[in-house]
C-alpha cells in the first residue's frame, strides 16, 4: 500500500503535489501583489522582483504539471521541459536580484 504511493508514474501524490506547488506559488504571487500597494521606493523594487520570482515559479510549476507536452504537439527536441527550465532560470535570477536589492537597502553607511 505505502509502496504504491511512492511509485512516481502511478501515485496519486504526483499530480496532487504538482497542483499544490502551483497553488502555493500563485498564492505567494498574490501576497506580493497585495504588498505592492503597501510600500514604495526601494522596498517596492524588492517586492516587484519577488513578485516576478513567484510568477515564474508558478509558471514553471504549471508547465511541470503538463510534463513534456508530447501528447499535445511538442516534440522530444522541443519539449515543454525547456520552457520549465527557462521559467526557473528567470525566477532564480529575480530572487538573486531581490537579494542584491536587499543588500543595497540595508547597507551600512560608514561615518
Number of C-alpha atoms within 10 A of each C-alpha: 5 7 7 11 13 13 12 11 11 11 14 13 14 15 16 11 12 16 16 12 18 22 15 15 21 20 15 19 23 15 14 23 16 13 16 17 9 10 12 12 7 13 16 16 17 23 22 19 21 24 27 22 28 26 23 24 26 25 20 25 24 17 21 20 18 15 14 20 17 13 9 8 10 12 12 10 7 13 15 21 17 13 16 20 14 14 21 19 16 17 24 18 15 21 19 15 17 22 15 12 18 15 11 11 12 8 9 8 5 4 3
